[in-house]
Structures are given as C-alpha cells and as structure tokens.
Amino acid sequence: MTASAYDTASKAYRPSKRARLVTWNVNSVRARIDLVDRFISLQDPDILCLQEIKVQTDQFPRSWFEERGYVHQAIAGQRNHHGVATLSRLPLEEIESADWCQKGDARHIAARLPGGVKLHNFYVPQGAMSQTAR
C-alpha cells in the first residue's frame, strides 16, 4: 500500500498526513499530454504542479485531468508561453495569483491545502541575459 492520500480504486480523497507532490516544467501541456499521462500513471502524484503550460486558462484540458482524479485545479494560463497549473486530488482553497514582475505574465498560482499549508507554484525563466542584450 502506498502512502498516497488518494485512493485510486474509489477516486476519493482520504485524509492522511502524507501527500505526494511533483512539479514539472512541461513546456506545453497539450503537446506533451501523452507524456503527462504516462508520468501520472507511473508516479501517481496527489498534487501535480506544471509550469510553462503554454495555453490560455480557458483552453487548458481541465476535463482530461478531472477524468484522472485531479478535480481540484488552480490555473494561470497564457497563450503560447508561461503559464502554471496546480492539479490536485486534495481540495484547494484560497486560490490566488500574483504578477511579481508586473508584466502581465502568468508565472504564479497559489492555493491553500488541507491542514493549512500554502502551496505556491512558480514558473521562473532562466536569469541569464541573451547574447543580443549583452
């Protein structure tokens, strides 16, 4: 038996002290949906944090993730670049996002988990200057 807080047979959340959280810079969730499916099958995370989803919030494949038990979702999408999504089998509350750079980029989403833990999901691009900017 795994330490997962999620009972895959009944698709019901069972409170426990442990949850499996994974994070992945997916670099386009729709282009890599087959890899995401395989990853979920192998790792069975309770919470999946994706960065660089590269899709607008209203075009995110919500129902695809719901069918796999991720019924609690916090998404900050953006067309063609950036974007973050927190997909959870555990309830998410107090969902919020911040525009840290004040450029309108979708790089952050936060939510409160059961027990009061606040989870922040960030997309942080590399900080090196491009050759043309030097």
N, C-alpha and C positions, 0 to 999 in steps of 0.2 A: 504494500500500500504506500502511496506517495504522501508527501507532506502537503500536498496541494489543498487549498481551502475550497476547491471546486470539485464537486462530484460529477465526473463526466457521464456516468450512467444515467443520473436523474436530471442533469442540467440545472442543478440547484446549488446555490451558494451555501456552504456550511461554515459557520463562524469557527475560526481557529486562530492560533497565534502566528501562523505562518502563511505566507503567500509567495508565489514565485513571480518575480517581476523581471522582464527582459526589455532591453532597449536596442533599437536597430535603426541606423541611418539607411533606409530602404531605397532612397534615390528613385522614387516614383512607385507608389504603391500599386497602381493599376498595371504598370509594365511588368511588375515582379509578383503578381498575385499568386502564380503557381509556386514560386519560392516561399512566399509567405505561408501558403497552405502547408507545404512540406515542413517548414520551420515550426509552425504551430503543432502539427502532428507529432513531431519529434520532441519538442521542448515542453509542450503543454503548459504555457505560462498562464497565470491567473490575470496578470496585467501585462499588456504589450504596449510599449511606448515607441512610436515610429517618428522618425524625423525625415525631412525632405520628401514629404508625401507627394508634392508637386501636383496638387489637384485642389480646386476650389472646394470649400466646405460642402456646398450643396451637391457636388458631384462625387463626393467620397463614397466608396462602396459599403455603406452602413449595413445594408441587409445581408451582404456576404459575411461580414463579421458577426452579425447577430445570429445567423444560422450556425455559427461555430461557438456560440455561447457568450460572445462579447456584447452583451446587451446594454452595457453602460459605456457611453462614449463621450469623449471630450475632444473636439476637433477644431483646429485653427488652420484652415486651408488657404492656399494662394495659388493662383494659376501659374503653371509652368516652373515655379521654383519655390523654395522654402516649404513651409507647412509642417505642422506637427499633429499627431493624433495619439491620444491615450485611450486604449480599448481595454475594458475590464469586465471580469466576471463578478467582481465585487462592486457594490454601489459606489458611485462617485457623487460627491456633493460639493457645493460652493465652487462651481467651475468658473474660472476666470482666466483672462489672458492679459499680458502686458506688452506694450510696444516699447521695449527697452531702448531701442535706437531712435525712436520717433521718426521712422521712415515708412511706416505702414506695413512692414514685413511681418508675416505670420511665423514667428520663431519661438513662441512660448504658449503653453497651456498649463494650467494648474487645477488640481482638484483635491478635495479632502476625502480620505479613505476612512472606512470604519475604524474606530479607535482613535480618530483624530489626526492621523498622520497626513501632512500636506505634501502631495507629490507634485513636483514641477518637472515638466518635460520641455527641454530646450533644443533648438537647432542652433548650433554655433558654428558658423563657417570658419575656415582656417583664417588666421590673422596675418599671414604673410602678404606683403604688398606685391602686386603683379609687376611684371617686368616693365610694362608701359607706365606705371605710376612711379617708378624709381627715378 
